[in-house]
């Protein structure tokens, strides 16, 4: 009885993994791991301390269970600015779960949809220029103020391509 020596692919390369409702529901427990780095990422981006008052339209890219969205909506100064968050994930099962969370938490202005986080290299751009367009996601980059990807790049089949156009404001 020989065991397979093939590694289990957990990323986008194996999207079936992310369709399993048990995996998706257990992923909420993983937020204990992803919340801390998510807070650091948001802090380092300057969004939490910029003191601005213009409306925000954020893409929570490869959103998983929506931890970045949760962190954004926990900051009342951001909510008061007119926060809109698009939670995007490749897994329809994960997106369905986030839709339920958006409703349960009452995140006004939040929505979720299936989006491939690795559409070209642009969809992992932290800040984008007005010339970039997310044709395959139907999101024009100039309609977004910020894009965040937390704990997903390592799971992409081509992580280098996903961050090639990354800019930090």
C-alpha positions as CSV (number, residue, x, y, z in Angstrom):
1,X,0.0,0.0,0.0
2,X,2.0,2.9,-1.3
3,X,1.1,6.4,-0.2
4,X,1.0,9.3,-2.7
5,X,4.0,11.6,-2.5
6,X,2.1,14.3,-4.3
7,X,1.7,17.4,-2.2
8,X,-1.8,18.6,-1.4
9,X,-2.4,21.9,-3.3
10,X,-4.5,24.2,-1.1
11,X,-4.4,27.3,-3.2
12,X,-6.2,28.5,-6.3
13,X,-4.5,25.7,-8.1
14,X,-7.0,23.4,-6.3
15,X,-10.2,25.5,-6.2
16,X,-12.2,22.4,-5.3
17,X,-10.7,22.5,-1.8
18,X,-12.3,25.9,-1.3
19,X,-15.7,24.7,-2.4
20,X,-16.0,22.3,0.6
21,X,-18.5,23.9,3.1
22,X,-16.6,22.2,6.0
23,X,-13.4,23.9,5.0
24,X,-15.1,27.2,4.6
25,X,-16.8,27.0,8.0
26,X,-13.6,25.9,9.7
27,X,-11.7,28.8,8.1
28,X,-13.3,31.3,10.4
29,X,-11.1,29.8,13.2
30,X,-8.1,30.8,11.1
31,X,-9.0,34.4,11.6
32,X,-7.1,34.1,15.0
33,X,-4.0,33.8,12.8
34,X,-4.8,36.3,10.0
35,X,-6.3,39.2,12.0
36,X,-3.1,40.3,13.6
37,X,-1.1,40.6,10.3
38,X,-4.3,42.1,8.7
39,X,-4.3,44.9,11.3
40,X,-0.6,45.5,10.7
41,X,-1.2,45.6,6.9
42,X,-4.0,48.1,7.3
43,X,-1.9,50.2,9.7
44,X,1.1,50.2,7.4
45,X,-1.0,51.3,4.5
46,X,-1.8,54.5,6.3
47,X,-5.6,54.0,5.9
48,X,-6.3,53.8,9.6
49,X,-4.4,57.0,10.4
50,X,-4.8,59.2,7.3
51,X,-7.4,61.4,8.8
52,X,-9.1,61.8,5.5
53,X,-12.8,62.3,5.0
54,X,-13.3,61.2,1.4
55,X,-15.4,58.1,0.7
56,X,-13.6,54.8,0.5
57,X,-14.2,52.0,-2.0
58,X,-12.0,49.0,-1.0
59,X,-11.5,45.6,-2.6
60,X,-10.9,42.9,0.0
61,X,-9.0,40.7,-2.5
62,X,-9.0,36.9,-1.9
63,X,-11.2,37.8,1.1
64,X,-11.6,34.4,2.6
65,X,-14.1,34.8,5.5
66,X,-13.8,38.6,5.3
67,X,-11.4,39.4,8.1
68,X,-10.0,42.5,6.4
69,X,-13.6,43.7,5.9
70,X,-14.3,43.0,9.5
71,X,-11.3,45.1,10.6
72,X,-12.3,47.9,8.3
73,X,-15.9,48.0,9.6
74,X,-14.7,47.9,13.2
75,X,-13.1,51.4,12.6
76,X,-15.9,53.9,13.0
77,X,-13.9,56.7,11.5
78,X,-13.7,54.7,8.2
79,X,-17.4,53.8,8.4
80,X,-18.2,57.5,8.9
81,X,-16.4,58.3,5.6
82,X,-18.8,56.3,3.5
83,X,-17.0,52.9,3.5
84,X,-17.8,50.5,0.7
85,X,-16.1,47.2,0.5
86,X,-16.2,44.6,-2.2
87,X,-15.2,41.2,-0.8
88,X,-13.8,39.1,-3.7
89,X,-12.9,35.5,-3.6
90,X,-12.5,32.7,-6.2
91,X,-14.6,30.3,-4.2
92,X,-18.4,30.7,-4.6
93,X,-18.8,28.8,-1.3
94,X,-16.5,31.3,0.5
95,X,-18.4,34.2,-1.2
96,X,-21.7,32.8,0.0
97,X,-20.4,32.6,3.5
98,X,-19.1,36.2,3.4
99,X,-22.5,37.4,2.0
100,X,-24.2,35.9,5.1
101,X,-21.6,37.5,7.3
102,X,-22.2,40.9,5.7
103,X,-25.9,40.6,6.4
104,X,-25.4,39.3,9.9
105,X,-22.9,42.0,10.9
106,X,-24.9,44.8,9.2
107,X,-22.0,46.1,7.1
108,X,-23.7,48.8,5.1
109,X,-22.0,49.2,1.8
110,X,-20.3,45.8,1.8
111,X,-20.9,43.2,-0.9
112,X,-19.3,39.9,-2.0
113,X,-18.7,38.4,-5.4
114,X,-16.6,35.8,-7.1
115,X,-13.4,37.4,-8.2
116,X,-10.1,35.7,-9.3
117,X,-7.5,37.4,-7.1
118,X,-4.8,36.6,-9.7
119,X,-6.4,38.2,-12.8
120,X,-3.1,39.3,-14.3
121,X,-0.9,41.0,-11.8
122,X,-3.1,44.0,-11.2
123,X,-5.6,42.5,-8.8
124,X,-3.1,42.2,-6.1
125,X,-2.0,45.8,-6.4
126,X,-2.2,47.6,-3.0
127,X,-2.7,51.0,-4.6
128,X,-3.5,51.3,-8.3
129,X,-3.1,54.0,-10.8
130,X,-6.0,55.2,-12.9
131,X,-4.7,53.5,-16.0
132,X,-5.1,49.9,-14.8
133,X,-8.3,48.1,-15.5
134,X,-9.5,44.8,-14.0
135,X,-11.2,43.7,-17.2
136,X,-11.8,40.1,-16.0
137,X,-13.2,41.1,-12.7
138,X,-15.4,43.9,-14.2
139,X,-13.8,46.3,-11.7
140,X,-12.2,49.5,-13.1
141,X,-9.2,50.3,-10.9
142,X,-10.0,54.0,-10.8
143,X,-13.2,53.1,-9.0
144,X,-11.3,51.7,-6.1
145,X,-9.4,53.7,-3.5
146,X,-7.6,50.7,-1.9
147,X,-7.0,47.0,-2.6
148,X,-5.8,44.6,0.1
149,X,-4.7,41.0,-0.1
150,X,-4.1,39.2,3.2
151,X,-2.7,35.7,3.5
152,X,-3.4,34.7,-0.1
153,X,-0.5,35.5,-2.3
154,X,1.5,32.5,-1.1
155,X,-1.3,30.2,-2.4
156,X,-1.4,31.6,-5.9
157,X,0.0,29.4,-8.6
158,X,2.2,32.3,-9.7
159,X,2.8,34.5,-6.6
160,X,5.4,36.6,-8.4
161,X,3.0,37.6,-11.1
162,X,0.4,38.5,-8.6
163,X,2.6,41.1,-6.9
164,X,4.6,42.3,-9.9
165,X,2.6,45.6,-10.3
166,X,2.2,46.2,-6.5
167,X,2.5,49.8,-5.4
168,X,2.3,51.3,-1.9
169,X,0.9,54.7,-1.5
